[in-house]
Amino acid sequence: MEALQIYIMIAIVALAIIALFLFGLRKGKKREKITPLTGLAFGFIIAGIVFIDNRWLGYSFFGVAVVLSVVDIIFKLRKK
């Protein structure tokens, strides 16, 4: 394995651990359901990490994830 592949695997494992802490370990508290836009943004982040070898494609995925996150925040603020 190349060093870049090892870094990508470490990043994916770190994101999975963070997701477990955020969604799996909050048993006593009321959970907010993840919105479809948030899930899609998370998927684009994972895709950006996987395709980081091709910089323009990887960074494009990160950009789409940021845009989806901002749109989701705007939708949530308008509901209140």
Backbone bond lengths (Angstrom), bond angles and torsions (degrees), N, CA, C in turn:
res aa  C-N    CA-C-N  psi(-1)  N-CA   C-N-CA  omega(-1)  CA-C   N-CA-C  phi
1 M - - - 1.456 - - 1.519 110.39 -
2 E 1.292 114.89 140.01 1.453 120.07 176.68 1.527 109.64 -80.48
3 A 1.316 115.43 163.05 1.462 120.46 -178.47 1.530 111.10 -62.39
4 L 1.334 116.93 -38.33 1.460 120.04 -179.46 1.525 111.47 -63.66
5 Q 1.306 117.42 -39.53 1.460 120.81 178.07 1.523 111.06 -65.18
6 I 1.317 116.81 -36.78 1.469 120.55 177.35 1.528 109.80 -64.98
7 Y 1.339 117.16 -42.83 1.466 120.25 178.26 1.522 111.55 -63.38
8 I 1.314 117.18 -39.00 1.459 121.19 178.24 1.524 110.07 -63.94
9 M 1.314 117.28 -43.66 1.473 120.62 178.99 1.527 110.84 -63.81
10 I 1.318 117.51 -40.66 1.467 121.00 178.01 1.529 110.27 -62.56
11 A 1.330 117.07 -42.03 1.468 120.61 179.55 1.522 111.30 -64.87
12 I 1.328 117.83 -41.15 1.463 120.79 179.19 1.524 110.83 -65.93
13 V 1.323 117.40 -41.87 1.468 120.90 178.36 1.531 110.16 -64.56
14 A 1.328 117.01 -40.94 1.467 120.15 178.60 1.526 111.10 -63.04
15 L 1.340 117.79 -42.40 1.457 120.10 177.46 1.522 111.79 -64.81
16 A 1.327 117.14 -36.73 1.466 120.33 178.07 1.525 110.72 -65.84
17 I 1.315 117.23 -40.25 1.472 120.66 178.52 1.529 110.43 -65.40
18 I 1.321 116.89 -42.28 1.465 120.54 177.41 1.522 110.60 -62.12
19 A 1.326 117.02 -42.27 1.463 120.78 178.88 1.529 110.63 -62.95
20 L 1.324 117.41 -39.59 1.469 120.37 177.27 1.527 111.18 -62.48
21 F 1.311 116.64 -43.41 1.458 119.33 178.95 1.522 111.60 -64.74
22 L 1.313 116.71 -40.62 1.458 119.55 -176.95 1.517 113.25 -73.76
23 F 1.325 117.73 -37.70 1.456 120.48 -172.32 1.524 113.96 -108.86
24 G 1.314 118.18 -24.96 1.450 119.48 -172.88 1.516 115.84 -99.89
25 L 1.299 118.22 -29.67 1.452 120.10 -171.56 1.530 114.33 -99.03
26 R 1.290 118.75 8.01 1.466 122.38 179.21 1.522 109.86 -97.56
27 K 1.286 118.22 64.79 1.461 120.38 -174.36 1.524 112.55 -75.45
28 G 1.317 118.69 -36.76 1.448 120.98 -176.03 1.518 114.51 -81.43
29 K 1.308 116.86 -22.49 1.451 120.34 -175.34 1.528 110.95 -93.82
30 K 1.323 113.96 155.79 1.460 119.23 175.58 1.527 108.47 -69.82
31 R 1.304 115.43 129.15 1.461 120.39 -177.57 1.521 110.75 -97.15
32 E 1.293 114.64 140.93 1.455 119.52 170.25 1.513 106.93 -91.02
33 K 1.316 116.12 134.75 1.454 119.07 178.23 1.518 109.31 -72.16
34 I 1.301 114.68 144.77 1.456 120.24 178.40 1.532 108.21 -73.95
35 T 1.312 115.48 134.24 1.458 119.55 -179.72 1.531 109.41 -81.11
36 P 1.311 116.75 157.71 1.471 118.96 178.74 1.534 112.86 -59.67
37 L 1.333 117.34 -35.60 1.464 119.21 178.89 1.525 111.52 -67.02
38 T 1.325 116.92 -37.55 1.457 120.24 177.65 1.518 110.84 -65.54
39 G 1.311 117.02 -43.00 1.457 120.75 177.96 1.519 111.96 -63.37
40 L 1.323 115.91 -39.82 1.453 120.29 178.25 1.529 110.93 -66.51
41 A 1.323 116.77 -40.64 1.465 120.67 177.54 1.526 110.60 -63.01
42 F 1.327 117.29 -41.38 1.459 121.24 177.55 1.530 110.29 -61.82
43 G 1.321 117.05 -39.82 1.459 121.11 177.43 1.524 112.00 -63.77
44 F 1.328 116.68 -39.34 1.463 119.77 177.65 1.521 111.79 -67.60
45 I 1.334 117.40 -32.55 1.464 119.88 175.52 1.520 110.17 -64.95
46 I 1.323 116.90 -44.99 1.467 120.57 177.73 1.531 109.60 -61.21
47 A 1.332 117.74 -43.59 1.466 121.13 178.65 1.526 111.03 -62.54
48 G 1.325 117.23 -38.26 1.462 120.89 177.40 1.511 112.07 -63.50
49 I 1.324 116.65 -37.79 1.463 120.30 177.37 1.522 110.49 -68.45
50 V 1.312 116.43 -42.04 1.468 120.18 -178.03 1.526 111.03 -67.04
51 F 1.331 117.88 -40.27 1.453 121.68 -175.99 1.524 113.04 -98.43
52 I 1.323 118.05 28.50 1.461 121.10 -178.01 1.530 111.51 -69.71
53 D 1.348 117.78 -18.49 1.469 120.03 176.77 1.526 110.71 -60.04
54 N 1.303 116.31 -40.32 1.459 121.64 175.94 1.526 105.90 -94.08
55 R 1.313 116.95 95.91 1.463 121.22 -167.93 1.517 114.09 -56.93
56 W 1.316 117.85 -46.03 1.469 118.38 -176.35 1.516 111.10 -64.64
57 L 1.331 117.93 -34.26 1.456 120.83 179.12 1.529 110.87 -73.46
58 G 1.333 116.66 -44.78 1.465 120.56 179.52 1.519 112.67 -61.48
59 Y 1.331 116.08 -46.69 1.455 119.73 -179.95 1.533 111.70 -70.04
60 S 1.317 116.49 -28.71 1.469 119.12 174.64 1.524 110.86 -64.49
61 F 1.334 116.50 -41.09 1.464 119.89 176.69 1.528 110.67 -62.57
62 F 1.331 117.10 -41.36 1.464 119.77 177.60 1.528 110.73 -62.48
63 G 1.328 116.98 -40.83 1.463 120.90 179.15 1.518 112.37 -63.75
64 V 1.329 116.37 -41.82 1.471 120.10 177.47 1.527 109.95 -62.79
65 A 1.330 116.64 -39.32 1.464 120.37 179.45 1.524 111.26 -63.23
66 V 1.319 116.69 -40.48 1.469 120.14 178.99 1.524 110.39 -65.66
67 V 1.323 117.32 -43.43 1.464 120.82 179.81 1.527 110.32 -62.90
68 L 1.334 117.71 -44.02 1.466 120.57 178.77 1.528 111.41 -63.35
69 S 1.313 116.82 -37.70 1.467 120.13 178.52 1.520 111.43 -65.34
70 V 1.319 117.02 -42.41 1.466 120.52 179.34 1.529 110.43 -65.76
71 V 1.326 117.13 -41.52 1.473 120.29 177.73 1.525 110.22 -62.41
72 D 1.333 117.44 -40.53 1.459 120.90 178.51 1.528 111.20 -64.14
73 I 1.313 117.27 -40.39 1.464 121.06 178.27 1.533 110.04 -63.39
74 I 1.320 116.50 -42.26 1.474 120.05 179.10 1.525 110.44 -63.03
75 F 1.330 117.55 -43.63 1.471 120.51 177.76 1.525 111.34 -60.98
76 K 1.328 116.98 -41.72 1.467 120.06 -179.69 1.532 111.38 -66.26
77 L 1.320 117.21 -38.40 1.466 120.20 179.88 1.530 111.21 -69.31
78 R 1.309 117.59 -34.21 1.460 120.20 179.26 1.510 112.50 -71.05
79 K 1.337 117.02 -28.12 1.476 120.30 178.41 1.514 111.53 -67.98
80 K 1.308 117.40 -31.25 1.470 120.95 -178.60 1.454 110.01 -78.71
